[in-house]
Amino acid sequence: NAGEPNDDYSIDPEGTVTVIPFAVPLSGGGWRQTFASFPTVDFQAFNAGAARADEITADSSIRAFGPNATVAQDLQPRSIAFSPDNRTAYVSLQQNNALAILDLSSGDVVVDAVRGLGYKDHSVTGQGLDPSDRDDAIAIATHPVFGMYQPDELAMAEIGGTTYVFAANSGDARETDTFEEEERIKSLTLDATAFPNAATLQADEGLGRLNVTTTRGDID
């Protein structure tokens, strides 16, 4: 239940996860559908001042940044994958660059944790990227930027005794009528001390065409 805001952010529902038990085995064989219970879990325990708020504030890669939104409002579940034993569910929080981990082993569904996925340092050898669509060339190289994973669809598999979560990191900027986080690097005012080669970086054939978020970084 992504709980996306409306266009002017005047309404921003909380993101939640609902577990719907839809079939039970019959004693004589076969199955019977049932919708008697709809366990729904929210993320209010991670709001500022709540018992588990530190899990969010301590991890800078978890993005909770909507205007005037609580963490519970800002987290937007997108996709779910289940462990092979069906006791754990992993939920992608795409725009938040995070995963939620749910414990399904008891009668109550519990959010075990919200885990940020960190950043990919594109200045490190072997982690380069081609940031321009205006240079008519394949030019994979290192650059002083960090990438966010922002997973959408998830899948799980057990390989060699280890359980893996596979994530399609499609990326997704937040954009409404009154809030847009994206800006091209060529449109930013770069700090002259941190980026003495700003003119080169901001050229279309450099990093100029790359979209970045304005919700992170040193803005003064």
N, C-alpha and C positions, 0 to 999 in steps of 0.2 A: 504494500500500500504506500506508494511513493509520497503522497501528500504534497504534490507540487503547488506552489502559490498561484494566485490568479495574476493577471497581467500587470496590475498596479501594486501588487504585494499588500493589498489591504486585507486579504484573506490568505493565511498560510497554514494549512492543516498539518498536524503532526504526522511524520512517517511512522508506520507500524508494520508488523508482520502478523498475518493471520494464518493459523494452521487449521485446515478443514479436514477432519476425519470423515471420509466419504464411503467407506465400505467396511463391513465386519463379517467374519466367517460365521456360517450357520453350522449348528451341531450336526446336521444331516448332510453337510456338504454345500458348496456354493457360497454366495456372498449376499449380503443385504446392505443396501445403501442407507446411510444415516447422516443427518446433519443436525444432530442434537446439540452439539457443542462447537463453538467457534473460539478456541483460545487465541487471543490477540495480545501481543506484547508490544510495549512502546519503549521509548528511550528517555523517559523523564528522569531516570536515575542518573543520567549524564548531564543534566542541566546545571548551570552555575548554581553553586550552593548545595547541590544534592550530594549524597554520600559518595557517588562514583565520578564526580565531575573531574577529578584529577586525571582520570584516564584519557580524557579529551584534551585538557589543557597541557598535559605533559608531552603530548605528541604533536609537534607542529605540522606534521604531514596530514593530519585529519583536518579537513576544511569545513568549518562551520561558520559561514560568512554572510548569510542572507540578512537583509536589512531588518533590524529589530527582532530577529528570530531567536528562539531558544534552540538549544542543541536538538531537542526532540522534534521541533518543527523543521530544522534544517536538514537532518538526516533523511535521505530519500532512498529507500530500498528499491532495487531494480530487478535483481535476479537471485535465484536460490539454487544451491546444489547440496546434495545430501551425502554424508559419509556412507561407505559400503554397509555399515551396520545400522544405518538410519537413526543413530542416536545423536548426531550432530548435524546442524544445518549451517551453511555458510551463505551469507547474504551480501551481495555487492551493494555498496553505497557509492555509486559512480561519481557524482559531482563532488562528493566528500573525500574521494581518493582513499577509501577505506573498505574494510570488510567487517560485518558483524558476525559473531559466532554465537549460535543458539544451541542450548542444551535441550534435547528432546527426550532424554532418558527417563524422566519422571512424568507424572501426570500434569505438572505445570511446565509450560515452556518458559525458559529463562534465558535472558541475554547474558552469556558468559563474559563477553568482551566486545569492544569495538577496537579494531586494530588498523592503524594507519599503514599505508603501503610504502611510505617514504618517497624519495625522488630518485630519478635517474640522472646522474651527473654526466652531461654530454661533453664536459671538458676532459674526461678521462679517455685515454687511448682504448679503442675497441668499443666505445659507446658513442661514437660520432653520429651525426645526422646530416641530411641534406635539407637545409631550411628554406631554400628559395625555389619558387616556381617561375622565376623570371630570368634565369641565367642560361637556359637552354643547354644544361649540362648535368651529368650525374656527378655531384661533388660532395661525397660523404666525408665529413671532417669533424674534428673536435671544435666545440664552441663554448663560451662561458655562459651556458644556460642549464637549467634543470628542467627535466620533464616529469610530469605526473602520470601515473598509470591509469587511473580512473576506469576501473573495470566495469563492463556491462554484463554480458552473459557469462555464466560460470558453468563449469562441469567438473566432476571428480572422478578419479580412477585410482585403483591400487596397483602399483607396479613394483614388483620385487619386494613386497612386504611393506612398502612405504605408500601412504596415501597422499595424493597430490590434488591440489585445487588448480584448475586451468582457468585462466581469465582472458577474455577478449577485451583488450584495453582500447576501447574505441574513443575515449575522451569525449567530454561534453561540457561546453561552457554554459554558464547560466545567463540567460537573456530574457528579460521581460520589457514591458513598455517603460518602466521606471528604473530598471536596474540592468546594466550590462557590464560584465566583468572583463571582456576581451578588449585588447588594444594591440595594434601592430607595433613592433619595436621601433619602427621608423617614426612613429608618432609620439614616442616618449621623450621626456627630458632626462637624459642619462647623466649620472653623477660624473663630473669630469675627472675626479680623483680615481674612482673605481674603474672608469672606462675612458682612459685617455685617447683611445682610438675609436671614439664614438662615431665619427663620420664614416669610417670604414664599416663598422658593425651595422650601421643603420642604412647602408645602401641596399637596394633591392636584391643585388647579387650576393649580399652578405646575410645578415639576420633581419633586415628591414621588413620582410614580408611575414615573418613569424609572429603569430598571435601569442600573447602572454596574458596572464591574469593580473589585474590591478588590485587584487585583494591580498597580495603578498609583497614583501620587499620593503626597503627603506624609502619612504616617500618624502623625507624632508631634505 
